[in-house]
Amino acid sequence: MTYAIERLVEAGIVTIDPARSFGAPIFVRGGARVEDVTSRLDADERIRDVAAEFGVPVEDIIEYIAAHLVERLRDAVGIDDDH
C-alpha cells in the first residue's frame, strides 16, 4: 500500500475492502475506484466534473491529490516510512 493510500485510509477518505472492487482502493463517499478518478484527472478533466460524475466530494479528491504529492516529495528526498 502506498504512503498516500495509507494516509487516506487512516483519514477515512479511502477504503480497501476485498468485497468491494476486488480490493482496489475506493473513495468512501461515492464508492468510485481511486484509479478511475485519477485516470480522469490525468486526462486533464476538471476536478469538479470528475467529482460530479463519480459522486466523490471535491474535497476528497483534493485530499487525494495532496497526499499523492506528499508521497512524491517524500520519494524525491528519500524519506521512508521509518522517519
C-alpha positions as a Markdown table, in Angstrom:
| # | Residue | x | y | z |
|---|---|---|---|---|
| 1 | Met | 0.0 | 0.0 | 0.0 |
| 2 | Thr | 1.4 | 3.4 | -0.9 |
| 3 | Tyr | 2.0 | 6.2 | 1.6 |
| 4 | Ala | -0.8 | 8.3 | 0.0 |
| 5 | Ile | -3.3 | 5.4 | 0.2 |
| 6 | Glu | -2.3 | 4.6 | 3.8 |
| 7 | Arg | -2.9 | 8.2 | 4.9 |
| 8 | Leu | -6.2 | 8.4 | 3.1 |
| 9 | Val | -7.4 | 5.1 | 4.7 |
| 10 | Glu | -6.4 | 6.5 | 8.1 |
| 11 | Ala | -8.4 | 9.7 | 7.4 |
| 12 | Gly | -11.5 | 7.7 | 6.3 |
| 13 | Ile | -11.4 | 9.1 | 2.7 |
| 14 | Val | -10.4 | 5.8 | 1.0 |
| 15 | Thr | -11.1 | 2.2 | 1.9 |
| 16 | Ile | -9.8 | -1.1 | 0.8 |
| 17 | Asp | -12.2 | -3.9 | 1.1 |
| 18 | Pro | -11.8 | -7.3 | -0.8 |
| 19 | Ala | -15.6 | -7.5 | -1.0 |
| 20 | Arg | -15.8 | -4.2 | -3.0 |
| 21 | Ser | -14.0 | -3.5 | -6.3 |
| 22 | Phe | -11.9 | -6.6 | -5.7 |
| 23 | Gly | -9.9 | -4.9 | -3.0 |
| 24 | Ala | -8.9 | -1.9 | -5.1 |
| 25 | Pro | -8.8 | 1.4 | -3.2 |
| 26 | Ile | -12.1 | 3.2 | -3.4 |
| 27 | Phe | -13.4 | 6.6 | -2.1 |
| 28 | Val | -15.6 | 6.0 | 0.9 |
| 29 | Arg | -18.0 | 8.7 | -0.3 |
| 30 | Gly | -19.1 | 7.9 | -3.8 |
| 31 | Gly | -17.6 | 4.5 | -3.9 |
| 32 | Ala | -15.5 | 5.2 | -7.0 |
| 33 | Arg | -12.2 | 3.4 | -7.6 |
| 34 | Val | -9.3 | 5.8 | -6.9 |
| 35 | Glu | -7.8 | 4.6 | -10.2 |
| 36 | Asp | -10.9 | 5.6 | -12.2 |
| 37 | Val | -10.9 | 9.1 | -10.7 |
| 38 | Thr | -7.2 | 9.6 | -11.1 |
| 39 | Ser | -7.2 | 8.4 | -14.7 |
| 40 | Arg | -9.7 | 11.1 | -15.5 |
| 41 | Leu | -7.7 | 13.8 | -13.7 |
| 42 | Asp | -4.6 | 12.6 | -15.6 |
| 43 | Ala | -6.6 | 13.2 | -18.8 |
| 44 | Asp | -6.9 | 16.9 | -17.7 |
| 45 | Glu | -10.5 | 16.7 | -16.8 |
| 46 | Arg | -11.7 | 19.3 | -14.2 |
| 47 | Ile | -11.9 | 18.2 | -10.6 |
| 48 | Arg | -15.4 | 19.4 | -10.3 |
| 49 | Asp | -16.5 | 17.5 | -13.3 |
| 50 | Val | -14.9 | 14.3 | -12.2 |
| 51 | Ala | -16.3 | 14.7 | -8.7 |
| 52 | Ala | -19.8 | 15.2 | -10.1 |
| 53 | Glu | -19.6 | 12.2 | -12.4 |
| 54 | Phe | -18.3 | 9.8 | -9.7 |
| 55 | Gly | -20.2 | 11.2 | -6.7 |
| 56 | Val | -17.0 | 11.9 | -4.8 |
| 57 | Pro | -16.7 | 15.2 | -2.9 |
| 58 | Val | -14.3 | 17.7 | -4.4 |
| 59 | Glu | -12.6 | 17.9 | -1.0 |
| 60 | Asp | -11.9 | 14.2 | -1.0 |
| 61 | Ile | -10.3 | 14.4 | -4.5 |
| 62 | Ile | -8.2 | 17.3 | -3.3 |
| 63 | Glu | -7.1 | 15.3 | -0.3 |
| 64 | Tyr | -6.0 | 12.5 | -2.6 |
| 65 | Ile | -4.0 | 14.9 | -4.7 |
| 66 | Ala | -2.3 | 16.4 | -1.7 |
| 67 | Ala | -1.4 | 13.0 | -0.2 |
| 68 | His | -0.1 | 11.9 | -3.6 |
| 69 | Leu | 2.1 | 15.0 | -3.9 |
| 70 | Val | 3.5 | 14.4 | -0.4 |
| 71 | Glu | 4.3 | 10.9 | -1.4 |
| 72 | Arg | 6.1 | 12.0 | -4.5 |
| 73 | Leu | 8.1 | 14.6 | -2.4 |
| 74 | Arg | 9.0 | 12.0 | 0.2 |
| 75 | Asp | 10.3 | 9.7 | -2.6 |
| 76 | Ala | 12.2 | 12.6 | -4.2 |
| 77 | Val | 14.1 | 13.4 | -1.0 |
| 78 | Gly | 14.5 | 9.8 | 0.1 |
| 79 | Ile | 12.2 | 9.7 | 3.2 |
| 80 | Asp | 10.9 | 6.3 | 4.0 |
| 81 | Asp | 8.1 | 5.2 | 6.4 |
| 82 | Asp | 10.6 | 4.7 | 9.3 |
| 83 | His | 11.1 | 8.5 | 9.6 |
